[in-house]
Amino acid sequence: MKLAGISDVGKHRPNNEDNLAFGELEGAAFGIVCDGMGGAEGGEIASKIAVDTIRKKLELAYSPKMSAAAIERMLCAAITAANYEIYSYAQSHDLMGMGTTVAAAVIKDGCAVIAYDGDSRVYMLAGDIRQLTTDHTFLNELYKIGQITLEEMQTDPRKNIITRALGVSEEIDVDIVIEDIDAGDVILLCSDGLTNCLTDAQIMDIYHSTAWEDTCDKLINQANDNGGMDNITAVLMQYEEA
């Protein structure tokens, strides 16, 4: 498995509320991207708690004998634990409203198990680009019932209103996607700071024209060149058969 990741503050934010982690497990690999919210302190803390909690839970619970269904349960349990930790911290530190998105993936034996909440995205990069997650946003809810077009969504001032996040309530629902993955395919996890500044075509152009070790840097740099309006985070996971 080839792994890479980077996070950048962007051009217009005083601090970075994004956080990330990636690493190898026995016969598998994981990636996590979180985009914090709730002000400078709250957002940074929420995304860090989420990443640290999820990573620790995965490293402790993972077994190389796990099926995709078992990995799904493990990811849901880890994200639920992160939600509890953030919510509890907010209650005890007068930081109500702090929270974070999450996009997490575990790749094992030709299968990518993805768990997410919020508008951080997961893509499959193969011959083309395909978004595997569905944004938990107010505008996406309007789009699903036909009250707004995709074009209108790009400039609507309500674009950043999310409908799910870790830490804002005691309970959390977690969406899961299970996707077959072939050798050489890449999973991209990213915050909306990347996808708000790069089109799918630009992402694929960079992916196809850039050496693996430089791809994350190039994605971040191009997003900054295109405005860098938010914190920008990307994690790449390329599956390689044993």
QUIGI-V292532 format. One line per field, one symbol per residue. ss: DSSP state (@ for helix, = for strand, . for the rest). phi: phi as a letter, one per 40 degrees, with the letter a starting at -180 (. if undefined). A space follows every 50 residues. Layout:
BEGIN
ss=???
phi=???
END
This chain:
BEGIN
ss=.=======.........========..==========.@@@@@@@@@@@@ @@@@@@@@@@@......@@@@@@@@@@@@@@@@@@@@@@@@@......== .=======..=======...=====...===.....=@@@@@@@.....@ @@@@@......=...=........======.....=====.@@@@....@ @@@@@@@@@..@@@@@@@@@@@@@@......=======....
phi=.bbaaabbcgbbbcabccaaaaabbcgaabaabbbcahgdccccccccdc ccccdcccccccbccccdcccdccccccccccdcccccccccbfbdhcaa cabbabbafgbbbbbaagbcbbbbbbcbbaccbbccbcccccccbgcacc ccccbcccdccbbaacgcacbacbcbbbbcbcdgcbbbbaccccccbbcd ccccccdcbbcdcbccdccccccccchfcbcbbabbbbcbcc
END
